[in-house]
Amino acid sequence: MPISRRNFLRNSKNVLIGTLAFSNGAIALIAPSRAWSMPLNSLTSAEGETLLKVTRHIFPHDTLEDAVYALVVRDLDVASPLLPDGVRELNQLAGGNWAGLDETEQFRHVEAMAKTPFFEKIRSTAVVSLYNNELAFAHFGYEGAIGDGGYVNAGFDDLDWLPDPKPEDSGINPR
């Protein structure tokens, strides 16, 4: 029985979905489409969305696409009561609906949980997951490892905002 993507997403309770805005152009070059979805195994869509927003508060980059933050949620999507319990606690602190608060209030509640295992789990996962993927590389302009040739022959000296050093201060040129 065929099922359309629209019906699948509408009927699925454990999918995190969004749209890329392509604000900086670099992500547009590697993203397969403007729409993205992230299937979740143990988290609900609401919990996934909350974790995405919490991650944005911990590592704020206004122009970084939600799809990059969704990769953190994917890595957090493990069968562990820590995250759903933390989301419930965050909602309780907020009077019921943390996600419905304005950003300043959301941040205040995230900050209040900064010493908890919930916060530390998100922070420690996000620091690796958020910055070690192709979408983040494209956004921040990281070109990747140069390889065995090193940076000497690949334009490491293309800094135009520093004056050229005197030859005697330059050190050994490996060329």
NUMIRO-474918 format. One record per residue: residue number from 1; chain; x, y, z of N, C-alpha, C in turn. Coordinates in Angstrom, 1 decimal. Layout:
# residues N
TORTI, pos, unit, n_c1, n_c2, n_c3, ca_c1, ca_c2, ca_c3, c_c1, c_c2, c_c3
TORTI, NUM, A, X, Y, Z, X, Y, Z, X, Y, Z;
...
This chain:
# residues 175
TORTI, pos, unit, n_c1, n_c2, n_c3, ca_c1, ca_c2, ca_c3, c_c1, c_c2, c_c3
TORTI, 1, A, 0.8, -1.2, 0.0, 0.0, 0.0, 0.0, 0.9, 1.2, 0.0;
TORTI, 2, A, 0.9, 2.0, -1.1, 1.7, 3.2, -1.1, 1.2, 4.3, -0.2;
TORTI, 3, A, 2.2, 5.0, 0.4, 1.9, 6.1, 1.3, 2.7, 7.3, 0.8;
TORTI, 4, A, 2.0, 8.4, 0.8, 2.7, 9.7, 0.4, 3.6, 10.2, 1.5;
TORTI, 5, A, 4.6, 11.0, 1.1, 5.4, 11.6, 2.1, 4.6, 12.5, 3.1;
TORTI, 6, A, 3.7, 13.2, 2.5, 2.8, 14.1, 3.3, 2.1, 13.4, 4.3;
TORTI, 7, A, 1.4, 12.2, 4.0, 0.7, 11.4, 4.9, 1.6, 10.8, 6.0;
TORTI, 8, A, 2.8, 10.4, 5.5, 3.7, 9.8, 6.5, 4.1, 10.8, 7.5;
TORTI, 9, A, 4.5, 12.0, 7.1, 4.9, 13.0, 8.1, 3.7, 13.5, 8.9;
TORTI, 10, A, 2.5, 13.6, 8.4, 1.4, 14.0, 9.1, 1.0, 13.0, 10.2;
TORTI, 11, A, 1.1, 11.7, 9.9, 0.7, 10.7, 10.8, 1.8, 10.2, 11.7;
TORTI, 12, A, 3.0, 10.7, 11.5, 4.1, 10.2, 12.3, 4.3, 11.1, 13.5;
TORTI, 13, A, 4.4, 10.5, 14.7, 4.6, 11.3, 15.9, 6.0, 11.4, 16.3;
TORTI, 14, A, 6.9, 10.7, 15.7, 8.3, 10.7, 16.1, 9.2, 11.2, 14.9;
TORTI, 15, A, 8.9, 12.3, 14.3, 9.7, 12.9, 13.3, 9.9, 14.3, 13.5;
TORTI, 16, A, 11.1, 14.8, 13.4, 11.4, 16.2, 13.5, 11.5, 16.7, 12.1;
TORTI, 17, A, 10.8, 17.8, 11.7, 10.7, 18.2, 10.4, 11.0, 19.7, 10.3;
TORTI, 18, A, 11.5, 20.2, 9.2, 11.8, 21.6, 9.0, 12.1, 22.0, 7.6;
TORTI, 19, A, 12.4, 23.2, 7.4, 12.7, 23.7, 6.1, 14.0, 24.5, 6.2;
TORTI, 20, A, 14.9, 24.4, 5.2, 16.1, 25.1, 5.1, 15.8, 26.5, 4.5;
TORTI, 21, A, 16.4, 27.5, 5.1, 16.2, 28.9, 4.6, 17.3, 29.3, 3.7;
TORTI, 22, A, 18.4, 28.5, 3.7, 19.6, 28.8, 2.9, 20.0, 30.3, 3.0;
TORTI, 23, A, 20.2, 30.7, 4.3, 20.5, 32.1, 4.5, 22.0, 32.4, 4.1;
TORTI, 24, A, 22.9, 31.5, 4.1, 24.2, 31.8, 3.7, 24.7, 31.3, 2.4;
TORTI, 25, A, 23.9, 30.5, 1.8, 24.2, 29.9, 0.5, 25.1, 28.7, 0.5;
TORTI, 26, A, 26.0, 28.6, 1.4, 26.9, 27.4, 1.4, 26.2, 26.1, 1.6;
TORTI, 27, A, 25.2, 26.1, 2.5, 24.5, 24.9, 2.8, 23.6, 24.5, 1.6;
TORTI, 28, A, 23.2, 25.5, 0.8, 22.3, 25.2, -0.3, 23.1, 24.4, -1.4;
TORTI, 29, A, 24.4, 24.5, -1.4, 25.2, 23.7, -2.3, 25.3, 22.2, -2.0;
TORTI, 30, A, 25.1, 21.8, -0.7, 25.3, 20.4, -0.4, 24.0, 19.8, 0.1;
TORTI, 31, A, 22.9, 20.6, 0.4, 21.7, 20.1, 0.8, 20.9, 19.5, -0.4;
TORTI, 32, A, 20.3, 18.3, -0.2, 19.6, 17.8, -1.3, 18.3, 18.5, -1.6;
TORTI, 33, A, 17.7, 19.1, -0.7, 16.4, 19.9, -0.9, 16.2, 20.9, 0.2;
TORTI, 34, A, 15.2, 21.7, 0.1, 14.9, 22.7, 1.1, 14.2, 22.1, 2.3;
TORTI, 35, A, 13.5, 21.0, 2.2, 12.8, 20.4, 3.3, 13.6, 19.3, 3.8;
TORTI, 36, A, 13.5, 19.1, 5.1, 14.3, 18.0, 5.8, 13.4, 17.4, 6.8;
TORTI, 37, A, 13.6, 16.1, 7.1, 13.0, 15.4, 8.2, 14.0, 14.5, 8.9;
TORTI, 38, A, 13.8, 14.3, 10.2, 14.7, 13.5, 10.9, 13.8, 12.5, 11.7;
TORTI, 39, A, 13.8, 11.2, 11.3, 13.1, 10.2, 12.1, 13.7, 10.1, 13.5;
TORTI, 40, A, 12.8, 10.0, 14.5, 13.2, 9.8, 15.9, 12.8, 8.4, 16.3;
TORTI, 41, A, 13.7, 7.8, 17.1, 13.4, 6.4, 17.6, 12.8, 6.4, 19.0;
TORTI, 42, A, 13.3, 7.2, 19.9, 12.8, 7.1, 21.3, 12.2, 8.4, 21.7;
TORTI, 43, A, 12.5, 9.5, 21.1, 11.9, 10.8, 21.4, 10.7, 11.1, 20.6;
TORTI, 44, A, 9.8, 11.9, 21.2, 8.6, 12.3, 20.5, 9.0, 13.6, 19.7;
TORTI, 45, A, 8.2, 13.9, 18.7, 8.5, 15.1, 17.9, 8.6, 16.4, 18.8;
TORTI, 46, A, 7.7, 16.5, 19.8, 7.7, 17.6, 20.7, 9.0, 17.7, 21.5;
TORTI, 47, A, 9.5, 16.5, 22.0, 10.7, 16.4, 22.7, 11.9, 16.8, 21.8;
TORTI, 48, A, 11.9, 16.3, 20.6, 12.9, 16.6, 19.6, 13.0, 18.1, 19.3;
TORTI, 49, A, 11.9, 18.7, 19.1, 11.8, 20.1, 18.9, 12.3, 20.9, 20.1;
TORTI, 50, A, 12.0, 20.5, 21.3, 12.5, 21.1, 22.5, 14.0, 21.0, 22.6;
TORTI, 51, A, 14.5, 19.8, 22.3, 16.0, 19.6, 22.4, 16.7, 20.4, 21.4;
TORTI, 52, A, 16.1, 20.6, 20.2, 16.7, 21.4, 19.1, 16.8, 22.9, 19.6;
TORTI, 53, A, 15.7, 23.4, 20.2, 15.7, 24.7, 20.7, 16.7, 24.9, 21.9;
TORTI, 54, A, 16.8, 23.9, 22.8, 17.7, 24.0, 23.9, 19.1, 24.0, 23.4;
TORTI, 55, A, 19.4, 23.2, 22.4, 20.7, 23.2, 21.8, 21.1, 24.6, 21.2;
TORTI, 56, A, 20.1, 25.2, 20.5, 20.3, 26.5, 20.0, 20.6, 27.6, 21.1;
TORTI, 57, A, 20.0, 27.4, 22.2, 20.3, 28.3, 23.4, 21.7, 28.1, 23.9;
TORTI, 58, A, 22.2, 26.8, 23.9, 23.5, 26.5, 24.4, 24.6, 26.9, 23.4;
TORTI, 59, A, 24.3, 26.7, 22.2, 25.3, 27.0, 21.1, 24.6, 27.9, 20.1;
TORTI, 60, A, 24.4, 29.2, 20.4, 23.6, 30.1, 19.5, 24.4, 30.5, 18.3;
TORTI, 61, A, 23.8, 30.2, 17.1, 24.3, 30.7, 15.8, 23.1, 31.1, 15.1;
TORTI, 62, A, 22.8, 32.4, 15.0, 21.6, 32.9, 14.4, 21.4, 32.5, 13.0;
TORTI, 63, A, 22.5, 32.3, 12.2, 22.3, 32.0, 10.8, 22.5, 30.5, 10.5;
TORTI, 64, A, 22.8, 29.7, 11.5, 23.0, 28.3, 11.3, 21.6, 27.6, 11.2;
TORTI, 65, A, 21.4, 26.8, 10.1, 20.1, 26.2, 9.8, 19.7, 25.2, 11.0;
TORTI, 66, A, 18.4, 25.1, 11.2, 17.9, 24.1, 12.1, 18.3, 22.7, 11.8;
TORTI, 67, A, 18.5, 22.4, 10.5, 18.9, 21.1, 10.1, 20.2, 20.6, 10.7;
TORTI, 68, A, 21.1, 21.6, 10.9, 22.4, 21.2, 11.6, 22.1, 20.9, 13.0;
TORTI, 69, A, 21.2, 21.6, 13.7, 20.9, 21.4, 15.1, 20.1, 20.0, 15.2;
TORTI, 70, A, 19.4, 19.7, 14.1, 18.6, 18.4, 14.1, 19.6, 17.2, 14.2;
TORTI, 71, A, 20.8, 17.4, 13.6, 21.8, 16.3, 13.7, 22.2, 16.1, 15.2;
TORTI, 72, A, 22.1, 17.1, 16.0, 22.4, 16.9, 17.4, 21.3, 16.1, 18.0;
TORTI, 73, A, 20.0, 16.5, 17.7, 18.9, 15.7, 18.2, 18.9, 14.3, 17.8;
TORTI, 74, A, 19.3, 14.0, 16.5, 19.5, 12.6, 16.1, 20.5, 11.9, 17.0;
TORTI, 75, A, 21.6, 12.5, 17.3, 22.6, 11.9, 18.2, 22.1, 11.7, 19.6;
TORTI, 76, A, 21.2, 12.6, 20.0, 20.6, 12.5, 21.4, 19.5, 11.5, 21.5;
TORTI, 77, A, 19.0, 11.1, 20.3, 17.8, 10.2, 20.3, 18.2, 8.8, 20.6;
TORTI, 78, A, 18.4, 8.6, 21.9, 18.7, 7.2, 22.4, 17.7, 6.9, 23.5;
TORTI, 79, A, 17.6, 5.6, 23.7, 16.6, 5.1, 24.7, 17.1, 5.4, 26.1;
TORTI, 80, A, 16.9, 6.6, 26.6, 17.3, 7.0, 27.9, 16.3, 7.9, 28.5;
TORTI, 81, A, 15.9, 7.6, 29.8, 14.9, 8.5, 30.4, 15.4, 9.9, 30.7;
TORTI, 82, A, 16.7, 10.1, 30.6, 17.3, 11.4, 31.0, 16.8, 12.6, 30.2;
TORTI, 83, A, 16.6, 12.4, 28.9, 16.2, 13.5, 28.0, 14.7, 13.8, 28.1;
TORTI, 84, A, 13.8, 12.8, 28.0, 12.4, 13.1, 28.2, 12.1, 13.6, 29.6;
TORTI, 85, A, 12.8, 13.1, 30.6, 12.6, 13.6, 32.0, 13.1, 15.1, 32.1;
TORTI, 86, A, 14.2, 15.4, 31.4, 14.7, 16.8, 31.4, 13.7, 17.7, 30.7;
TORTI, 87, A, 13.2, 17.2, 29.6, 12.2, 18.1, 28.9, 11.0, 18.3, 29.7;
TORTI, 88, A, 10.5, 17.3, 30.4, 9.4, 17.4, 31.4, 9.7, 18.5, 32.5;
TORTI, 89, A, 10.9, 18.4, 33.0, 11.3, 19.3, 34.1, 11.4, 20.7, 33.5;
TORTI, 90, A, 11.9, 20.9, 32.3, 12.0, 22.2, 31.7, 10.6, 22.8, 31.5;
TORTI, 91, A, 9.6, 21.9, 31.0, 8.2, 22.4, 30.9, 7.6, 22.8, 32.2;
TORTI, 92, A, 7.9, 22.0, 33.3, 7.4, 22.3, 34.6, 8.0, 23.6, 35.1;
TORTI, 93, A, 9.3, 23.9, 34.9, 9.9, 25.1, 35.3, 9.2, 26.3, 34.6;
TORTI, 94, A, 8.8, 26.1, 33.4, 8.2, 27.1, 32.5, 6.7, 27.2, 32.8;
TORTI, 95, A, 6.1, 26.5, 33.6, 4.7, 26.6, 33.9, 3.9, 25.7, 32.9;
TORTI, 96, A, 4.5, 24.8, 32.2, 3.7, 23.9, 31.3, 4.2, 23.8, 29.9;
TORTI, 97, A, 4.6, 24.9, 29.3, 5.0, 24.9, 27.9, 6.2, 25.7, 27.6;
TORTI, 98, A, 7.4, 25.2, 27.8, 8.6, 25.9, 27.6, 8.8, 26.4, 26.2;
TORTI, 99, A, 8.4, 25.6, 25.2, 8.6, 25.9, 23.8, 7.7, 27.1, 23.4;
TORTI, 100, A, 6.7, 27.4, 24.2, 5.8, 28.5, 23.9, 6.2, 29.8, 24.4;
TORTI, 101, A, 7.3, 29.8, 25.2, 7.8, 31.1, 25.8, 8.6, 31.8, 24.8;
TORTI, 102, A, 8.8, 33.1, 25.1, 9.7, 33.9, 24.2, 11.2, 33.5, 24.5;
TORTI, 103, A, 12.1, 33.8, 23.6, 13.5, 33.3, 23.7, 14.2, 33.7, 25.0;
TORTI, 104, A, 13.9, 34.9, 25.5, 14.5, 35.3, 26.7, 14.1, 34.5, 27.9;
TORTI, 105, A, 12.8, 34.2, 28.0, 12.3, 33.3, 29.0, 12.8, 31.9, 28.8;
TORTI, 106, A, 12.9, 31.4, 27.6, 13.4, 30.1, 27.4, 14.9, 30.0, 27.9;
TORTI, 107, A, 15.6, 31.0, 27.5, 17.1, 31.0, 27.9, 17.2, 31.0, 29.4;
TORTI, 108, A, 16.4, 31.7, 30.1, 16.4, 31.8, 31.5, 16.2, 30.4, 32.2;
TORTI, 109, A, 15.3, 29.6, 31.6, 15.0, 28.3, 32.1, 16.2, 27.3, 31.8;
TORTI, 110, A, 16.7, 27.5, 30.6, 17.9, 26.6, 30.2, 19.0, 26.9, 31.1;
TORTI, 111, A, 19.3, 28.2, 31.4, 20.4, 28.6, 32.3, 20.2, 28.0, 33.7;
TORTI, 112, A, 19.0, 28.0, 34.1, 18.7, 27.4, 35.5, 19.0, 25.9, 35.6;
TORTI, 113, A, 19.0, 25.3, 34.4, 19.3, 23.8, 34.4, 20.8, 23.5, 34.0;
TORTI, 114, A, 21.6, 24.6, 34.0, 23.0, 24.4, 33.5, 23.8, 23.4, 34.3;
TORTI, 115, A, 23.5, 23.1, 35.5, 24.3, 22.2, 36.3, 23.8, 20.8, 36.3;
TORTI, 116, A, 22.7, 20.5, 35.5, 22.0, 19.2, 35.6, 22.6, 18.3, 34.6;
TORTI, 117, A, 22.5, 16.9, 34.8, 22.9, 16.0, 33.8, 22.2, 16.1, 32.5;
TORTI, 118, A, 21.0, 16.6, 32.5, 20.2, 16.8, 31.2, 21.0, 17.9, 30.4;
TORTI, 119, A, 21.3, 19.0, 31.0, 22.0, 20.0, 30.3, 23.4, 19.5, 29.8;
TORTI, 120, A, 24.1, 18.8, 30.7, 25.5, 18.4, 30.3, 25.4, 17.3, 29.2;
TORTI, 121, A, 24.4, 16.5, 29.2, 24.3, 15.5, 28.1, 24.1, 16.3, 26.7;
TORTI, 122, A, 23.2, 17.3, 26.7, 23.0, 18.0, 25.5, 24.3, 18.8, 25.1;
TORTI, 123, A, 24.9, 19.4, 26.1, 26.1, 20.2, 25.8, 27.2, 19.3, 25.2;
TORTI, 124, A, 27.5, 18.2, 25.9, 28.6, 17.4, 25.5, 28.4, 16.6, 24.2;
TORTI, 125, A, 27.1, 16.3, 23.9, 26.8, 15.7, 22.6, 26.9, 16.8, 21.5;
TORTI, 126, A, 26.3, 17.9, 21.8, 26.2, 19.0, 20.7, 27.6, 19.5, 20.3;
TORTI, 127, A, 28.5, 19.6, 21.3, 29.8, 20.2, 20.9, 30.5, 19.4, 19.8;
TORTI, 128, A, 30.3, 18.1, 19.8, 30.9, 17.2, 18.8, 29.9, 17.2, 17.6;
TORTI, 129, A, 28.7, 16.9, 17.8, 27.7, 16.7, 16.7, 27.5, 17.9, 15.9;
TORTI, 130, A, 27.4, 19.0, 16.6, 27.1, 20.3, 15.9, 28.2, 20.8, 15.0;
TORTI, 131, A, 29.4, 20.6, 15.4, 30.5, 21.2, 14.7, 31.3, 20.2, 13.8;
TORTI, 132, A, 30.9, 19.0, 13.9, 31.7, 18.0, 13.1, 30.8, 17.3, 12.0;
TORTI, 133, A, 30.3, 18.2, 11.2, 29.4, 17.7, 10.1, 29.6, 18.6, 8.9;
TORTI, 134, A, 29.2, 18.1, 7.7, 29.4, 18.8, 6.5, 28.6, 20.1, 6.4;
TORTI, 135, A, 27.4, 20.1, 7.0, 26.6, 21.3, 6.9, 27.2, 22.4, 7.7;
TORTI, 136, A, 27.7, 22.1, 8.9, 28.4, 23.1, 9.7, 29.7, 23.6, 9.0;
TORTI, 137, A, 30.4, 22.6, 8.4, 31.7, 23.0, 7.7, 31.3, 24.0, 6.7;
TORTI, 138, A, 30.3, 23.8, 5.9, 29.9, 24.7, 4.8, 29.5, 26.0, 5.4;
TORTI, 139, A, 28.7, 26.0, 6.5, 28.3, 27.3, 7.1, 29.4, 28.1, 7.6;
TORTI, 140, A, 30.4, 27.5, 8.3, 31.5, 28.2, 8.9, 32.7, 28.4, 7.9;
TORTI, 141, A, 32.6, 27.9, 6.8, 33.7, 28.0, 5.8, 34.9, 27.2, 6.0;
TORTI, 142, A, 34.7, 26.1, 6.8, 35.9, 25.2, 7.0, 36.0, 24.3, 5.8;
TORTI, 143, A, 37.2, 24.3, 5.2, 37.4, 23.5, 4.0, 37.8, 22.1, 4.2;
TORTI, 144, A, 38.0, 21.7, 5.4, 38.4, 20.3, 5.7, 39.9, 20.2, 5.8;
TORTI, 145, A, 40.4, 19.0, 6.1, 41.8, 18.7, 6.2, 42.5, 18.9, 4.9;
TORTI, 146, A, 43.7, 19.4, 4.9, 44.4, 19.6, 3.7, 45.1, 18.3, 3.2;
TORTI, 147, A, 45.5, 17.5, 4.2, 46.2, 16.2, 3.8, 47.6, 16.3, 4.1;
TORTI, 148, A, 48.4, 15.4, 3.5, 49.8, 15.3, 3.8, 50.6, 16.6, 3.2;
TORTI, 149, A, 50.0, 17.3, 2.3, 50.7, 18.4, 1.7, 50.8, 19.6, 2.7;
TORTI, 150, A, 50.0, 19.6, 3.7, 50.0, 20.6, 4.7, 49.4, 21.9, 4.2;
TORTI, 151, A, 49.5, 22.9, 5.0, 48.9, 24.2, 4.7, 50.0, 25.2, 4.0;
TORTI, 152, A, 51.2, 24.8, 4.1, 52.3, 25.7, 3.5, 52.1, 25.9, 2.0;
TORTI, 153, A, 51.8, 24.9, 1.3, 51.6, 25.0, -0.2, 50.1, 25.2, -0.6;
TORTI, 154, A, 49.3, 25.4, 0.4, 47.9, 25.5, 0.1, 47.3, 26.9, 0.5;
TORTI, 155, A, 48.2, 27.9, 0.6, 47.7, 29.2, 0.8, 47.6, 29.6, 2.3;
TORTI, 156, A, 48.4, 29.0, 3.2, 48.2, 29.4, 4.6, 48.6, 30.8, 4.8;
TORTI, 157, A, 49.4, 31.4, 3.9, 49.9, 32.7, 4.0, 49.0, 33.8, 3.3;
TORTI, 158, A, 47.7, 33.4, 3.2, 46.8, 34.4, 2.5, 46.2, 35.4, 3.5;
TORTI, 159, A, 46.8, 35.6, 4.6, 46.2, 36.6, 5.6, 46.6, 38.0, 5.1;
TORTI, 160, A, 45.5, 38.7, 4.7, 45.8, 40.0, 4.2, 45.6, 41.1, 5.3;
TORTI, 161, A, 45.2, 40.6, 6.5, 45.0, 41.6, 7.6, 46.2, 41.7, 8.5;
TORTI, 162, A, 47.3, 40.9, 8.2, 48.5, 41.0, 9.0, 49.6, 41.5, 8.1;
TORTI, 163, A, 50.6, 42.3, 8.7, 51.7, 42.7, 7.8, 52.6, 41.5, 7.6;
TORTI, 164, A, 53.3, 41.5, 6.5, 54.3, 40.5, 6.2, 55.5, 40.6, 7.2;
TORTI, 165, A, 55.9, 39.5, 7.7, 57.1, 39.6, 8.6, 58.3, 39.8, 7.9;
TORTI, 166, A, 59.3, 40.3, 8.6, 60.7, 40.5, 8.0, 61.2, 39.1, 7.7;
TORTI, 167, A, 62.0, 39.0, 6.6, 62.5, 37.6, 6.2, 63.3, 36.9, 7.4;
TORTI, 168, A, 64.0, 37.7, 8.1, 64.8, 37.1, 9.2, 63.9, 36.6, 10.4;
TORTI, 169, A, 62.6, 37.1, 10.4, 61.7, 36.7, 11.4, 60.7, 35.6, 11.0;
TORTI, 170, A, 60.9, 35.2, 9.7, 59.9, 34.3, 9.1, 60.2, 32.8, 9.4;
TORTI, 171, A, 61.4, 32.5, 9.9, 61.7, 31.1, 10.2, 62.1, 30.4, 8.9;
TORTI, 172, A, 62.1, 29.0, 9.0, 62.5, 28.2, 7.9, 61.4, 28.0, 7.0;
TORTI, 173, A, 61.6, 28.2, 5.7, 60.6, 28.0, 4.7, 60.8, 26.5, 4.2;
TORTI, 174, A, 59.9, 25.6, 4.3, 60.1, 24.2, 4.0, 60.1, 24.0, 2.5;
TORTI, 175, A, 59.9, 25.0, 1.7, 59.9, 24.8, 0.2, 61.2, 24.4, -0.3;
